[in-house]
Amino acid sequence: MNPIFNESFLSRFNTYALPVAVIWTLSSAGSMFLSSAPQEGYAQNEEGFFEIFRFGDKFALPKYVRGGKGKTVTKTTLVPSPHQVKAIFRSEEGSFVTIDDGRESLIVPLHGIYKNTFRLVGMNDEAAIFRGHGKNYRLRLGYQDNLETEQSVTLTLDDTNADGEGEWHTITHTRLIEGMNNIQNLLKTISIRDVRSGDKIAGFKVERIASDSVFAQLGVIQGDVIESVNNKKLESYADVLGVYNQVPHMKSICITVVRNNQHKDLLYEITR
């Protein structure tokens, strides 16, 4: 009787069948180990074999992540939040509105503060006007209209982008304070003027900046229109002064500028 598995058969198995078996095993194991959820650009029923080459995306291995050098920054942004004005009461003795955010209803008197942010500045029979984050919000009676709430968003930024967009840099706290501890000296290194939209200030344009200015080291260049710092819109000279006074307490700084008609964030970690 001939043996079932002779040398010739095993040789052919090792040459042809074994690689297929290994690939199939890796495919199945990879699919089960990772996830059955579809990924962008891949169909739900895509062969698991291709998944094993996406470990970098799953586990953020530096070898596979774009750029290989990621920094994270927490940035505060405004997010729409639905609210409904459910009642408006107006009288000479006192006026107020009832406002609901989906979790609770609160009574806010005229000129009162809602959620430590929004001041009720006006009302009529159809709507209430709240002022917050430097702008007005009109909430209609009985409708779902948006206020905006501040939320912290953590971004991972590539510090190797060739065009500098979204770059992450560092500046020492000592250098920052040295460059800003004397406002008179600071004004000698940079000249700005307000840019207006109608009768409101929309930002401050850099007319002149010295190469050794601390702002130059923060990536600001001549011609930039500085719109906000750490999400604080600059709508008055008082806002500029307020940001100036907060700099010593900042852990990171994000300067949003308009450059060549495009918005750009200049992000810096303040190291100590």
Secondary structure by P-SEA (a helix, b strand, c coil): ccccccaaaaaaaaaccaaaaaaaaaaaaaaaaccccccccccccccaaaaaaaccccccccccccccbbbbbbbbbbbbbbbbbccccccccbbbbbbbcccbbbbbccccccccccccccccccbbbbbcccbbbbbccccbbbbbbbbbbbbbbbcccccccbbbbbbbaaaaaaacccaaaaaaabbbbbbbccccccccccccccccccccccccccccccccccccccccaaaaaaaaaacccccbbbbbbbcccbbbbbbbbbcc
